[in-house]
Amino acid sequence: MIAAPVVVERVATGRGELALRQLGEDFEVISNGVFLMDTRNGESERLLVAAALAAHPRPRRLLIGGLGVGFSVSAALADEHVERVVVVEIAAEIVRWNRTHFAGLNDHALDDARVEVVTGDLLDYLRATDRSYDVICLDIDNGPDWTVTDRNRGLYDDAGTALVASRLRSPGVLSVWSADRSPSYESTLARTFDQVEAIDVPVPRGDPDIVYIGYRGVRR
């Protein structure tokens, strides 16, 4: 008999309910009753960062949209070129869980002096900041066609993609995680970036996850 997950914490936010559940040594986060993330594997989250960093000749400054369980931040810190990682996460609860429940699983990534956590909405941050980055990685939603909130759709249309690209230095690389392929988003990326690549990430069950890479001014 398979044990049921134990609810560790349940919190109400301005975007609905977040629940943290534990099964054995693993955790999962549920947003408004829908699975959002877990700590079981993390391969695609790490690849999201590793592939983007590998494509850039010297990736010193990195922006990560969406903290998740911290695997992407941990992957960024493993690159010797990275000097600064800015993480924008809208949910203060996710940040807190990364410092507590997930810390042992993500190598205590948020304790690294190179990491800066911004608690807020990514679209608001991109519109307000004057910072630029060598690499931007987006892990905000389950994909361009399956957003956590309706407002996040603005990240994936032409205007939102142009906004993200405007915060990239040249050369610059964008990577975006998706639970499945999105032909319409691929077309959007192709209108903004010099070259676009879709990387399949096999998963234990079902169709592979996808990591989209957009290249701007990068010699390949």
N, C-alpha and C positions, 0 to 999 in steps of 0.2 A: 504493500500500500504506500502510495506517494504522499508524503506530508504536505499539508497546505502551507503557503507562505504565511509568515507572522507579520502583522502590521506593527512596525516599529514606531511610526509617527504619521499623523494625518494632520495637514494644515490647510487652512483656507487662505487663498491669496486673491488678489484683484483679478486674476485670470482663471479662477476656479480652484478646485481642490488638488493638492499634491499629496500623494501617499508614498511613504517609504516602506517597503516590505522586505523581509529577509527569509531566505530559504537556505539552511545550512550556512556556508560561509559567504554566500552570494547575496547581493541586494538588487532590488529593482525599484524603479520610480514609475508611478502611475499618475498620469495627468488627466483629471476629469474622467476617470474610469478607463482610460486608454493607455496601453503600455507605451512608455517613453524611452526608457534606457535601462540597462542593467550592467552588472560587473562580471558577467560570465566569461566574456571573451575579450572584446576590445580590439580585435585585429583591424577592423575597418576604421575605427577611430584613430588608431596609431598610423595606419596607412594614409589616412587623410592628411596627416602632417608630414610623415616621412617622404611621401611621394612629392609633395610640394617643395620641401626643403632640398631634396635631391635634384630637383629641376632648376634650382636657382644657384648661380655661381658663388654667391656669398650672402646667405640669408641671415642678416644680423638682427633685424627687427620683425617681429611676428605678431599679428593680431589673430586671436581665436574668438570667433563668435559662438558662444555656447560652451559652457564648462563641462557639461556631462558629468561623468564620474571621475574626470581628471586624467584619463588615459592619453588624450591628445596633448595636454600640457606636459605630461611626463615624457612623451615622445619628442616634443620640441626641445626640452631641456637636455636630451641626450645628444643633440647636435652641437659640436664644439664651436660652430660659427655663431650660434644664437647668443645675443647679448641681452635681449629684452623680449619678454612675452607679455602682451597685454591681453587679458581675457575679459570679455564683456558677457555678463550673465545676468539675466533679468530677475531671477529668483534668488533672493537672499537665503532661502532654505537650502537650495542646491549648494551654494557656497559654504554654508555651515556644515552640511553633510560631508562635503569634500574635506573639511578640516577635522572631521570626527570619524564617522562610519567608514568613509572611503579612503581615508588617509593612508592606511597600511597597504591598500591595494594600488594606489597611484604614486607610491614612493614619496609621500608627503610633499607632493609637487608644489602646493601653494606656500610652503615654507621657504622655497628658494628665493634668494634676494633678487633674482632676475625677473620675477613674476609680479605683475601688477593686476589686481582684480578690480574691475569697474562693475558695480551693481547697477544695471540699467538696461534700457532697450537698445538693441544694436542699431536700429535705424536712427534713433535719436542721437546716439553717439557718433555715427558716421556723418550726420548732418552738422553736428556741432564742432567736431574736432578739426584741428589743422595739422594733426600728425599724419605722417605717411609711413608705409610699411613695405618691406621687401616681399613678404608673404602674408596673405590673408586666408584663413581657413574657416569655413562656415559649417557648424554642426548644430544649427538652431532647431531644425524640424526633422521630421521623418523623411523629408524630401521636398522639392519644389511644389509637388502636387499634393502634399499631405502635411500641411502646416499645423503647428500647435495652436496658433491663433490666426484669425482672419487677417489681422494687421501684418503678419509676417509675409503675406503674399507679396507685399511691396518690396521685399528683398529680391524677388526672382523675376520681376517684369523688366522691361527695357530700362526704365528709369532707375530702378533699384540696382540693377546690374551695373549700370553706368556709374551710379554713386559709389558702389563698392570699388569699382575699377579706378575711380578718381582718387582713392586713398592709397593706391599702389604706386610705388616708385617704379622707375624704369631702369633695369629690367624688374619685372614683377610677376608673381605667380598667385593665382587664386585656386583654392581647392574647396569643393563642396560635397558633403556627404548626402547620399540619398538612399532610401530603402529600395528603390527600383528606378528603372530608366524613365526619363522624361524627355521625349523627343522635342517638345515645344521649348523646354529650357535649354536643351542643347543648341537649338536654333538661336535663342536669345544670347547665349554665350558666344556663339560664332559671329554675331553682329558686333560684339564689343571687343573680343580678344583676337590676337593674331592666329592662334591655333587652339583647338579644344581637343581634349582626350577624355575618354570614358574608360575607367578601370573597373573590371569586375572583381568583386571580393567574395569568394565562395563562403557560404554559411551552412551550418549543419542541416538545416531544413529550408526548403523553398528556393525561390530565385535569389541570385547573388545580390549583395549590396553593391552600390555604385559609388565611386569617387570620381567626380568631374574635376578636371584640371584645365584652367585657362591660362594661356601664356601670353605675356605682353613684353615685347622687346627682348625675348630670351632666345639665344642661339641654341638650336638643338641639332 
